[in-house]
Amino acid sequence: QITLKESGPTLVKPTQTLTLTCSFSGFSLSTSGVGVGWIRQPPGKALEWLALIYWDDDKRYSPSLKSRLTITKDTSKNQVVLTMTNMDPVDTATYFCAQIGGFWSNYVYFDSWGQGTLVTVST
Amino acid sequence: DIQMTQSPSSLSASVGDRVTITCRASQSIGIYLNWYQQKPGKAPKVLIFSASSLKSGVPSRFSGSGSGTDFTLTINSLQPEDFATYYCQQSYTGHTFGQGTKLDIK
């Protein structure tokens, strides 16, 4: 059974750096073809992809947010960490992590998702 | 960046109806198109991948079609549990989601 769970602060101040951790079980990020991504959703709004990391440490970022994002993995802990710098109130959102599916067919999709964690940016 | 535009933004339908949601990409994306269902307070769930492949465990009343820039999600014989918000997502270059289509009960 695959499970993912996001953790991190619920409240951050403007200009601060956000660090979120995705802890997962049921798969390993050392296995070929495995990847974990981050997606966010502002309240009442659409989903927005942020970043993705693969088993071979290949990293992909949303072009519009690339300068503010860093994604890393700790294979031994079964964790993926996302940092986002210079937080702003518009970054208030629920942040999800998700395991990808379809890598070997080349048609990647977000398969198993965490429950999400709400991060509010406010003074 | 590739932009994804869904239509309509909202849709009212009745149990038993057949509904179609459209997704248009700003450039050709082949069949690198996925569909998700999201219910309030929950994470999205993948329904269709590579434009027309039904994810294991998803009811066969859901189907997807299209290629290039124009795609559709069709739900035949709507069930009460199908009222939700639906998103398309391209994986041709990066991963861009559409703005969503909210399907509610008429």
Interface residues (C-beta under 8 A of the other chain):
Chain A: G37 I39 A46 L47 E48 W49 L52 R60 S62 P63 S64 F96 A98 G101 G102 S105 Y107 V108 Y109 F110 D111 W113 G114 Q115 G116
Chain B: D1 I31 Y32 N34 Y36 Q38 K42 A43 P44 K45 V46 F49 S50 S53 Y87 Q89 S91 G94 H95 T96 F97 G98 Q99 G100
